[in-house]
Amino acid sequence: MFTPATRTLFASSLRTSTVSRTPFNRVSARTVVTLKDVKVRAGRNGHVESNGLKLNLASPKELGGTGKGENPEQLFAMGYSACFLGAIQALAKKMGKEEMGKRAVVHTTVHLGEPNEMKGFALGVDIQVEGIDQEVLDAAHAFCPYSRALTHGAVVNVSLKA
């Protein structure tokens, strides 16, 4: 069951952004790194691999699955947490608060459910950070690519592979 706060988060996070959505070119001077070759077979109850990392996937018990494997929401929470902590550490150092960045611990919870104002499923994310102040938290949230994607939308190119 989702809390009212989570439902509000869904609604506010998933509104269509007014930010320009100009697609990235395949090769861009602004691209720092391109990650590729993530392969998934059999969907939520299959297998995923990337650069030697291999995981079995399983839907959570709450969604009728076995729960005997990772699920996409766990992987998303892990990636978001790691990226957010990286943003905290980089910006804390830049702000002269390097010790805060070293002490910081990020706790992330991802919710899957039905959003307000939309059909289908959506994600809600709760992030709590210990060991830093509000100034570093706000700067990291503005800087982190995951936060930016969820706040301002992400460029997503979808195509068939030949």
N, C-alpha and C positions, 0 to 999 in steps of 0.2 A: 504494500500500500504506500502510495506516495504522499508526502506531507504537502500542505498548501504551499509551503516555501518552494518545494521542488517543482510543483506545477507552475508556479510563477516563474521560476527559472527557465522551465521549458518554454513557456510562452515568450519570455523576453529574449531568450537565446536564439530562437528559431525564426524570428520575424525576418522578412526580406530586408536585406541591408540596402541602404542608400549609397553605399560605397561603390565606386566604379568597379565593374567586374571584367576588366580587360584581361583576356587570357594571356598566360605566359607563352612566349614562343618556346619551341622545343629546346633551343639553346639561347640563353639570355646572358648578357653581360652582368646582370645582377644575380644570377644563380650562383650560389656558393657551392652547393653539392646536390647531386641528384642520386637518390636512393632508388634501386630498382630490383627486379627479379624476386619479388615476394610471390610465392605460388601457394594457392589454396585449392584443395580438392575436397569435394563432398560437403562444402558449406560449413555450417555451425557444428556439425558432428563429423568433421573430417580431419584434415591434416594441413598444417601450414609450415612452410620452410622459407628461409632467407639467409643467404651467406653462411650456411652450415648450421644455423639454428633450426631445429625441427621440433615442432610441438603437435600433440594431438589436441583436437578441439572437441568440446562437448558443451551442449547447451546446459545452463544451470538447471538444477532441480525445479526451481520456481517457474521455469518455462517448459517443464515437462521432460527435460533431458536427464541424463545420468549424473551430470556434475563431475564426471571422472575425466576431466581434462580442462584445459584453459578455455576461456570464451573471449570473443572479440572485445567485450567491455573491460575485462581484466587487462588485456593487452593495451587497450587505449588508456586506461588509468595508469598503467606502468609508464607508458611513453610520455603521457602528459606530466606525470609527477617528475620524471627524470628531466624533461625539458624545462619545466617550471623551476626546479632546483638549480639547473644550469643558469637560467636567467637571473635567479636570486644571487648566485655566487658571482656572476660577472658584474652585475650592477652594484652589489654591495661593495665589491672591490673598487669600482669606479667612483663610488660615493664616499670612499674612505671608511667603510664599515666592513672591512674584509672579515673580521672575526665573526660578525653576524652570519655572513655567508657560509663560513665553516661550521657553525653550530646549527644551522637551519635544518629542519626536518619537515618534509612535506607529507601530508596525509590526504589521499584522494579517494573519494567514493563516487562511483558512476552509477546512475540510476537509468534503467531502461523502462519506458512506459509510454502511455498515450499523452501527447502534449495538448495543451489548450490551443484552440484556434487552428489545429491541423489534424488531418487523418493519419493513421499509421502509427509507427513507433518513433521515438526520439530519445536522445540522451539528455540527461541532466547531470551536472558535475558539481560536487561540493569539494572545495579545497581548503584545508586548514594548514597553517604553517606555524611552527613554533621556532623561537629563537631569533626572530627579526622584529623590526618595527614597521609601522604602517607605511612609512615613506618607501622603504625597500619593497614591501609587499605590492604597493600600487605601481611602482616602477617595473617590477618583474611581470606583473599582470599585463601591463601595457606593452612589454617587450617580447614576451613568450609567444612563439609562433602558434602553439595550440590555443592559447587564450585569444590571440588575434583572429584565428580562423573561426572560432566559435562566436566571437563578438562581431566581427566584420564580414564574415563569410570567407570561404576559401575558393580558390580557383580549382575547379575539378574538370579535367579533360577526360571524356569517356569515349572509347572507340573500340572497334573490333580488331583483334590481332590477326594479322594475315598468316 
